[in-house]
Amino acid sequence: MLTQLIQISGSLMILIAFLLLQTNKFSVDSWKYLIINFIGASVLAVNAFIEQQWGFLLLEVVWALVSITALGKVFLRRKKQIV
C-alpha cells in the first residue's frame, strides 16, 4: 500500500508539472517545473529500484538526470546575468 502511494505521489508530481507547462503556467526553463520533475522522477526511480523494475528505473533515472542538468543550466544562466 505504501509503495503504491509513493508511486502515485511521484507520478502526480510529474503530471502536475507537465499540466502546468501545457497550460503556460510554467515554462520549459522554469526552475519550479524542473525541480518538481526532478523530485517526482527521483521518487519513482528509488521506488523502481526497490521493486527491481529495471526498465522503469532506467526511464526515471534518465528523466531525473535531464531535469537536474537543465536546472543547473538555468541557475548558471541566472548567475551570469547577476554578475
Backbone as JSON, one array per atom type, in Angstrom:
{
  "sequence": "MLTQLIQISGSLMILIAFLLLQTNKFSVDSWKYLIINFIGASVLAVNAFIEQQWGFLLLEVVWALVSITALGKVFLRRKKQIV",
  "N": [[0.82, -1.2, 0.0], [1.88, 1.31, 0.87], [3.96, 1.56, -0.96], [2.55, 1.91, -3.34], [1.31, 4.37, -2.83], [3.55, 6.01, -2.76], [4.41, 5.74, -5.42], [2.21, 6.87, -6.75], [2.34, 9.48, -5.75], [4.84, 10.42, -6.77], [4.32, 10.16, -9.51], [2.13, 11.92, -9.8], [3.39, 14.34, -9.25], [5.08, 14.68, -11.49], [3.13, 14.67, -13.53], [1.52, 16.88, -12.82], [3.37, 18.96, -13.07], [3.79, 18.78, -15.83], [1.2, 19.35, -16.77], [0.94, 22.01, -15.87], [2.93, 23.15, -17.42], [1.88, 22.75, -20.0], [-0.36, 24.36, -19.88], [0.7, 26.82, -19.88], [1.49, 27.87, -17.44], [3.9, 27.3, -16.37], [7.21, 27.57, -17.73], [9.45, 25.9, -20.0], [12.03, 26.24, -19.07], [11.65, 26.91, -16.45], [12.52, 27.03, -13.07], [10.92, 25.95, -11.09], [9.31, 24.1, -12.45], [11.3, 22.3, -13.31], [12.39, 21.4, -10.88], [10.17, 20.13, -9.67], [9.8, 18.09, -11.56], [12.28, 16.76, -11.28], [12.21, 15.89, -8.57], [9.88, 14.27, -8.57], [10.62, 12.3, -10.49], [12.86, 11.24, -9.23], [11.79, 10.14, -6.89], [10.21, 8.14, -8.04], [12.23, 6.68, -9.28], [13.73, 5.65, -7.12], [11.77, 4.05, -5.98], [11.35, 2.26, -8.11], [13.83, 0.99, -8.14], [13.84, -0.3, -5.65], [11.7, -2.03, -6.06], [12.77, -3.52, -8.07], [12.32, -2.96, -10.79], [13.57, -2.71, -13.64], [13.45, -1.51, -16.24], [11.7, 0.62, -15.83], [13.16, 1.92, -13.88], [15.4, 2.77, -15.39], [14.14, 4.63, -17.13], [13.22, 6.59, -15.28], [15.57, 7.39, -13.98], [16.98, 8.56, -16.1], [15.15, 10.6, -16.71], [15.26, 12.1, -14.33], [17.99, 12.86, -14.39], [18.1, 14.43, -16.74], [16.39, 16.49, -15.98], [17.74, 17.6, -13.72], [20.11, 18.41, -14.91], [19.19, 20.36, -16.72], [18.16, 22.13, -14.85], [20.5, 22.94, -13.56], [21.67, 24.37, -15.68], [19.84, 26.46, -15.91], [20.24, 27.81, -13.46], [22.95, 28.51, -13.72], [22.81, 30.25, -15.92], [21.27, 32.3, -14.82], [22.97, 33.14, -12.8], [25.1, 34.2, -14.28], [23.81, 36.4, -15.39], [23.44, 38.01, -13.2], [25.98, 38.73, -12.43]],
  "CA": [[0.0, 0.0, 0.0], [2.77, 2.47, 0.95], [4.68, 1.63, -2.22], [1.65, 2.48, -4.33], [1.15, 5.79, -2.5], [4.78, 6.68, -3.2], [4.36, 5.78, -6.88], [1.19, 7.84, -7.14], [2.85, 10.82, -5.43], [5.86, 10.76, -7.76], [3.65, 10.32, -10.8], [1.35, 13.15, -9.76], [4.3, 15.48, -9.35], [5.47, 14.82, -12.9], [1.95, 15.01, -14.32], [1.12, 18.25, -12.49], [4.36, 19.84, -13.72], [3.5, 18.74, -17.26], [-0.05, 20.08, -16.96], [1.23, 23.43, -15.71], [3.69, 23.53, -18.6], [0.97, 22.77, -21.15], [-1.31, 25.46, -19.71], [1.53, 28.03, -19.85], [1.74, 28.35, -16.07], [5.35, 27.13, -16.26], [7.93, 27.47, -18.99], [10.37, 24.75, -20.03], [13.22, 26.54, -18.27], [11.24, 27.34, -15.1], [13.16, 26.21, -12.03], [9.86, 25.22, -10.38], [8.97, 22.96, -13.3], [12.41, 21.35, -13.31], [12.51, 20.8, -9.54], [9.07, 19.18, -9.5], [10.13, 16.93, -12.39], [13.4, 16.04, -10.68], [11.77, 15.2, -7.34], [8.96, 13.19, -8.96], [11.37, 11.23, -11.15], [13.74, 10.62, -8.23], [10.94, 9.29, -6.04], [9.85, 6.96, -8.83], [13.45, 5.89, -9.52], [14.02, 4.9, -5.89], [10.74, 3.02, -5.88], [11.62, 1.25, -9.14], [14.99, 0.23, -7.69], [13.39, -1.18, -4.55], [10.82, -3.05, -6.64], [13.55, -4.19, -9.11], [11.69, -2.73, -12.09], [14.75, -2.14, -14.27], [13.07, -0.63, -17.34], [11.12, 1.81, -15.19], [14.29, 2.6, -13.23], [16.14, 3.45, -16.44], [13.34, 5.77, -17.55], [13.16, 7.62, -14.24], [16.92, 7.93, -13.75], [17.25, 9.48, -17.21], [14.25, 11.75, -16.52], [15.83, 12.9, -13.23], [19.26, 13.45, -14.84], [17.8, 15.51, -17.69], [15.81, 17.59, -15.2], [18.75, 18.25, -12.88], [21.04, 19.07, -15.82], [18.52, 21.58, -17.19], [18.08, 23.03, -13.69], [21.85, 23.51, -13.41], [21.85, 25.37, -16.73], [19.01, 27.63, -15.56], [20.9, 28.55, -12.38], [24.18, 29.1, -14.27], [22.4, 31.38, -16.75], [20.84, 33.38, -13.92], [24.16, 33.62, -12.1], [25.82, 35.04, -15.23], [23.05, 37.64, -15.57], [23.6, 38.81, -11.99], [27.36, 39.25, -12.38]],
  "C": [[0.86, 1.26, 0.0], [3.52, 2.66, -0.36], [3.8, 2.27, -3.29], [1.4, 3.97, -4.08], [2.37, 6.59, -2.94], [4.79, 6.8, -4.72], [3.37, 6.82, -7.36], [1.68, 9.26, -6.88], [3.88, 11.27, -6.44], [5.24, 11.01, -9.13], [2.85, 11.61, -10.86], [2.24, 14.39, -9.86], [4.69, 15.73, -10.8], [4.28, 15.26, -13.75], [1.47, 16.44, -14.06], [2.08, 19.24, -13.14], [4.08, 19.91, -15.22], [2.23, 19.52, -17.58], [0.18, 21.58, -16.86], [2.06, 23.97, -16.88], [2.75, 23.69, -19.8], [-0.05, 23.91, -21.08], [-0.59, 26.8, -19.55], [1.66, 28.66, -18.46], [3.23, 28.26, -15.75], [5.94, 27.2, -17.67], [8.91, 26.3, -18.88], [11.59, 25.0, -19.16], [12.87, 27.13, -16.89], [11.88, 26.43, -14.06], [12.12, 25.42, -11.26], [9.48, 23.95, -11.14], [10.05, 21.88, -13.21], [12.58, 20.67, -11.95], [11.41, 19.77, -9.31], [9.32, 17.92, -10.32], [11.23, 16.1, -11.76], [12.96, 15.25, -9.44], [10.85, 14.03, -7.69], [9.69, 12.01, -9.57], [12.28, 10.51, -10.16], [12.97, 9.69, -7.31], [10.59, 8.01, -6.79], [11.07, 6.07, -9.1], [13.8, 5.05, -8.29], [13.02, 3.76, -5.73], [10.98, 1.9, -6.9], [12.82, 0.39, -8.75], [14.59, -0.77, -6.61], [12.56, -2.34, -5.1], [11.5, -3.86, -7.75], [12.85, -4.15, -10.47], [12.69, -1.97, -12.95], [14.43, -1.2, -15.44], [12.52, 0.7, -16.83], [12.22, 2.61, -14.5], [15.1, 3.38, -14.25], [15.42, 4.73, -16.88], [13.41, 6.9, -16.53], [14.53, 8.21, -13.91], [17.27, 8.92, -14.86], [16.41, 10.74, -17.06], [14.82, 12.68, -15.43], [17.13, 13.58, -13.66], [19.04, 14.6, -15.83], [17.25, 16.72, -16.93], [16.86, 18.33, -14.39], [19.8, 18.96, -13.74], [20.44, 20.38, -16.32], [18.42, 22.6, -16.05], [19.43, 23.7, -13.45], [22.1, 24.59, -14.44], [21.05, 26.63, -16.44], [19.71, 28.46, -14.49], [22.2, 29.19, -12.86], [23.86, 30.33, -15.12], [22.0, 32.57, -15.88], [22.03, 33.98, -13.18], [24.96, 34.55, -13.0], [25.14, 36.38, -15.44], [23.24, 38.57, -14.38], [24.96, 39.47, -11.97], [27.61, 40.3, -13.38]]
}
